Amino acid sequence: MERPIVIYTVVYIALFVSHIVAAANDWNILFRVIASVITIQTFFAGLILHKLGGNALHARIPVILLGAGLGYAYSGMNIRLEIIFFIIFAMILQYGTEKGLKYGELAENNNG
């Protein structure tokens, strides 16, 4: 149960530190790539935890905090109303992930 959370967290922290290093050294392309991966990892936290063998429900609270941090970063390190949109979008994706995973694997297509 803890292993997927630890893997997710270690990768997230490594990417976060890497994006700071890339920004400090003016490696703009690398910075943008890492920031994009961080964005994807933030929005799809539940699905990633599920794919790592964990429980998608464990991402419920962290996705709110990560969404707030991501919104803060994308708003230029200013507190703006945009942050709420990031939080809401992350929560909607998390809810959709939980509902989608509720039904398990897709039925096999047997072509007739």
C-alpha positions as CSV (number, residue, x, y, z in Angstrom):
1,M,0.0,0.0,0.0
2,E,2.8,2.5,0.8
3,R,5.1,1.6,-2.1
4,P,3.1,3.3,-4.9
5,I,2.7,6.4,-2.7
6,V,6.5,6.5,-2.0
7,I,7.3,6.0,-5.7
8,Y,4.9,8.8,-6.7
9,T,6.3,11.1,-4.1
10,V,10.0,10.5,-4.9
11,V,9.4,11.0,-8.6
12,Y,7.4,14.2,-7.9
13,I,10.1,15.6,-5.6
14,A,12.8,14.7,-8.1
15,L,11.0,16.5,-10.9
16,F,10.3,19.5,-8.7
17,V,14.0,19.8,-7.8
18,S,15.0,19.3,-11.4
19,H,12.6,22.0,-12.6
20,I,14.2,24.5,-10.1
21,V,17.7,23.5,-11.3
22,A,16.6,23.9,-14.9
23,A,15.1,27.4,-14.2
24,A,18.2,28.5,-12.3
25,N,20.4,27.6,-15.3
26,D,18.1,29.1,-17.9
27,W,17.5,25.7,-19.6
28,N,14.1,26.8,-20.9
29,I,13.2,23.7,-23.0
30,L,14.1,21.3,-20.2
31,F,12.2,23.5,-17.7
32,R,9.1,23.4,-19.9
33,V,9.3,19.6,-20.4
34,I,9.7,19.0,-16.6
35,A,6.9,21.5,-15.8
36,S,4.6,19.7,-18.3
37,V,5.4,16.3,-16.7
38,I,4.7,17.8,-13.2
39,T,1.4,19.1,-14.5
40,I,0.4,15.7,-15.8
41,Q,1.5,14.0,-12.7
42,T,-0.5,16.5,-10.5
43,F,-3.7,16.2,-12.5
44,F,-3.6,12.4,-12.9
45,A,-2.4,11.5,-9.4
46,G,-5.1,9.0,-8.7
47,L,-4.6,7.2,-12.1
48,I,-0.9,7.1,-11.6
49,L,-1.2,5.6,-8.1
50,H,-3.6,3.0,-9.6
51,K,-1.2,2.1,-12.4
52,L,1.6,1.8,-9.8
53,G,-0.5,-0.8,-7.9
54,G,-2.0,1.5,-5.3
55,N,-5.4,2.8,-4.4
56,A,-6.6,5.9,-6.4
57,L,-8.5,7.0,-3.4
58,H,-5.3,7.9,-1.6
59,A,-4.9,10.8,-4.0
60,R,-8.0,12.6,-2.9
61,I,-6.5,15.1,-0.4
62,P,-3.1,15.4,-2.0
63,V,-4.6,16.3,-5.4
64,I,-6.3,19.4,-3.8
65,L,-3.0,20.6,-2.4
66,L,-1.0,19.8,-5.5
67,G,-3.6,21.5,-7.6
68,A,-3.3,24.6,-5.4
69,G,0.5,24.6,-5.7
70,L,0.3,24.1,-9.5
71,G,-2.2,27.0,-9.8
72,Y,0.0,29.2,-7.7
73,A,3.0,28.4,-9.9
74,Y,1.1,29.0,-13.2
75,S,-0.3,32.3,-11.8
76,G,3.2,33.7,-11.5
77,M,3.6,33.0,-7.8
78,N,0.7,35.3,-7.0
79,I,-2.5,34.4,-5.2
80,R,-5.2,34.8,-7.8
81,L,-8.6,33.3,-8.5
82,E,-7.1,31.1,-11.2
83,I,-5.8,28.8,-8.4
84,I,-9.3,27.7,-7.6
85,F,-9.8,26.6,-11.2
86,F,-6.7,24.4,-11.0
87,I,-8.0,22.9,-7.8
88,I,-11.5,22.3,-9.2
89,F,-10.0,20.7,-12.4
90,A,-7.8,18.4,-10.4
91,M,-10.7,17.4,-8.2
92,I,-12.9,16.7,-11.3
93,L,-10.2,14.5,-12.9
94,Q,-9.7,12.7,-9.6
95,Y,-13.5,12.1,-9.3
96,G,-13.6,10.9,-12.9
97,T,-10.7,8.6,-12.3
98,E,-12.3,7.1,-9.2
99,K,-15.6,6.5,-11.1
100,G,-13.9,5.1,-14.1
101,L,-11.8,2.7,-12.1
102,K,-14.9,1.6,-10.2
103,Y,-16.0,-0.5,-13.1
104,G,-12.7,-2.4,-13.5
105,E,-11.3,-3.6,-16.8
106,L,-13.2,-3.2,-20.1
107,A,-15.0,-6.2,-21.5
108,E,-13.2,-8.3,-24.1
109,N,-14.1,-7.6,-27.7
110,N,-14.7,-10.9,-29.4
111,N,-15.8,-9.6,-32.8
112,G,-19.0,-11.6,-33.1
